[in-house]
Amino acid sequence: MIHETLQIENMSGLIVFLTLWESVWTLIGLWYSARKDKWWFIGMGLLQLLGIIEIYYLVKHTTFVSDVKKINWRKLWLRN
């Protein structure tokens, strides 16, 4: 019973809410830190919202890319 309530399908609303919450507060923080330079705000906002910093970290400092290459995507998608 508890296992069913913790499935990701049941948490889609929570995930959307948390994503919006994080995005709004990030942009507010960026706005106040870069009030005098709108280009700084735009650039840092895009870096944050597109996940470029996180992607760079995963590619350069982890085994993420090699792990993804090892996945048999065809078998995974045709499983259902």
C-alpha positions in Angstrom: 0.0 0.0 0.0 2.7 2.5 0.9 4.8 1.4 -2.1 2.0 2.4 -4.4 1.7 5.9 -3.0 5.5 6.6 -3.5 5.5 5.8 -7.2 6.7 8.7 -9.4 3.4 8.7 -11.4 1.6 9.8 -8.2 4.0 12.6 -7.6 3.8 14.5 -10.9 2.0 17.4 -9.3 4.6 17.7 -6.6 7.5 17.5 -9.1 5.9 20.3 -11.2 5.4 22.4 -8.1 8.9 21.9 -6.8 10.4 22.7 -10.3 8.4 25.9 -10.5 9.3 26.8 -6.9 13.0 26.4 -7.6 12.9 28.3 -10.9 11.0 31.3 -9.4 13.3 31.6 -6.4 16.4 31.2 -8.6 15.2 33.9 -11.0 14.4 36.3 -8.1 17.8 35.7 -6.6 19.5 36.3 -10.0 17.4 39.5 -10.5 18.5 41.0 -7.2 22.1 40.0 -7.7 22.2 41.5 -11.2 19.8 44.5 -11.1 22.3 46.8 -12.8 23.2 44.5 -15.7 20.3 42.8 -17.5 22.6 40.7 -19.7 24.2 39.1 -16.6 20.7 38.2 -15.4 19.7 36.7 -18.8 22.9 34.7 -19.2 22.9 33.2 -15.7 19.1 32.6 -15.8 19.5 30.6 -19.0 22.5 28.7 -17.6 20.4 27.7 -14.5 17.1 26.9 -16.2 18.6 24.9 -19.0 20.8 22.9 -16.6 24.0 23.7 -18.4 26.1 23.8 -15.3 24.8 20.4 -14.2 25.3 18.9 -17.6 28.9 20.1 -17.7 29.6 18.6 -14.3 28.0 15.2 -15.4 30.0 15.1 -18.6 33.4 16.3 -17.2 33.5 14.9 -13.7 31.5 11.7 -13.6 31.1 8.4 -15.5 27.6 9.5 -16.6 28.4 9.5 -20.4 30.0 6.1 -20.4 27.1 4.7 -18.2 24.5 6.1 -20.7 26.4 4.5 -23.6 26.2 1.1 -21.9 22.4 1.1 -21.7 20.7 -1.1 -24.3 18.1 1.6 -25.3 16.4 -0.7 -27.8 15.7 -3.4 -25.3 14.6 -0.8 -22.7 12.0 0.8 -25.0 10.7 -2.4 -26.5 10.3 -4.0 -23.1 6.7 -2.8 -22.8 
